[in-house]
Amino acid sequence: MDRFDLERAMDASQMPALSKALFMALCRCMNVKAGVILPDHRPSLTELARKVSICRSSVRNHLFLLEVDGWITTTPPEAELARREGARTEYQLHVPGSAEFGQAREGRDPRMKREARRARAALAQEQAAAQNGHRPPPARRAVATPARPAGSLFDRAEQRLRAADQEAGR
């Protein structure tokens, strides 16, 4: 699948606008002939933030959403290599449900599984507390932050994780 097929598929998707913009920025880094992002052209979070005109934390959030929905698969470098040699995260771009998607998911990054497990555990704790009539203790933060809006990026990611769990019969 080439870059232009990926861009057309993303245009037709229901992803948030910033996720689409980030995906398009990754598509522009691809080698058209090879169909992959070559090691010399792998963008850092800072470069992606600059290309899309958003902050680094938003880049991380939208990359997570793209990965949960199956548009990208990330393979981060070992911490020592990243520090010593400036190694960057490898991005594989694909359309969810395509043959490339299935192959990429087989060797899926364990970090993604860990993040999904944490999200599920937090959700299970909240549900158990709600059934017992208890409210979970408030999160401890150094600075008070406003509550997330109801249709936030993380709410949609949690909904997708719940749907995937239901499909898997968990």
C-alpha positions, 0 to 999 in steps of 0.5 A: 500500500502506498502513501496515497492509498493511506492518505485517501483512507485516512481522509475517509475515516472518522478520526479527529482532525489533529489525528488526521493531520499527524497521520498525514505528517507521518505519510509525508516522511514515507519513501514513496518507492519503499512504502516505509519511513526510512531510518534517516527520515523518522521524525522525533516528537518535536519535529511532528509537533512543529509540522502539525503545530501542536505541543509534544504531549498532544502529539503523544496523545494522538499517536496513542489514539492512532495506535489504538485504532490501528492506523500506526504501529510504533516500535520505540528504540531501547532507552540506551540507544535513544540516549547514546545514538539518538535512535528514534521510534519506528512507525509503520503506517497501515489501514486498519483491517488490511493485510499489512495491519495484521502482520504489524499487529502480530509483532505488536509493541509490548508497551502498547499492551501495557498501556491498554492493560493499565487503562482496563485496570483503571476502568475496572476499579472505577466500575467496582467502586461504582457498584459498591457505592464508593467513589474512587479517591481523587488523583493526587496532582501538584496543580489543579487541572480542569476536568476533561470534556465528556467527548475527549480524546481519552474517552474515545480511546477508552470506548474503543478499548472496551469495544475491542474487549467485548469483541474478544469476549473478555 
